[in-house]
Each structure stands twice: as C-alpha cells, then as structure tokens.
Amino acid sequence: MIAPLSAATAADQTNPYKLMDEAAQKTFDRLKNEQPQIRANPDYLRTIVDQELLPYVQVKYAGALVLGQYYKSATPAHVKPTLPLSVST
C-alpha cells in the first residue's frame, strides 16, 4: 500500500496545476487554522508563505517578470534588492 501512495504523490508532482492547487489549499488551511498566531504576530504570515508557497516559486524568474524589459540591462546591484522576494534567512 505504501508504493501506490508514493507513486500517486510522484504523479501529482508532474501536474503543475494540481501541485499549485494543493499548495494553495494547504496555505489557506493554515491561514484559517492559525489565526491566533497571525493576530498575535502579523509577520507570521510571512512564515506561512515562506514554508508553503515559496518552495514552488522560481524566485529569479518571478523577479525577471517584475523587472520586465529592464531585467536584461539591470546590473546585479539593481537586481539584488528585488530578489529574493520574500525569502527569510
């Protein structure tokens, strides 16, 4: 029974729409269930996003989309403040 479960999980990861749907649902569930922590510390939202959504985001690509036509001509000094978008260290 473990093997089919693993195979199903691997299959889900090949479908980006399903993968993002599951990540979003897990994030929304945490936002709903962890309201006391969020109210006590609004920065906790950043933690949830970092843990649940950021692993699925290509930060460099997203930054390039934000900078648009200026990305190719931007120096590393220009790009660094925009990237990473929300990664906590």
Residue pairs with C-beta under 8 A, 6 or more apart in sequence:
12 18
12 19
12 22
13 19
19 56
20 56
23 52
23 53
23 56
24 53
26 52
27 48
27 49
27 52
27 53
30 48
30 52
31 38
31 45
31 48
34 44
34 48
37 44
38 44
38 45
38 48
46 86
46 88
47 88
49 86
50 86
50 87
50 88
54 86
54 87
57 85
59 83
59 84
59 85
59 87
60 83
62 85
63 71
63 79
63 82
63 83
63 84
63 85
64 71
66 82
67 74
67 79
67 82
70 78
71 79
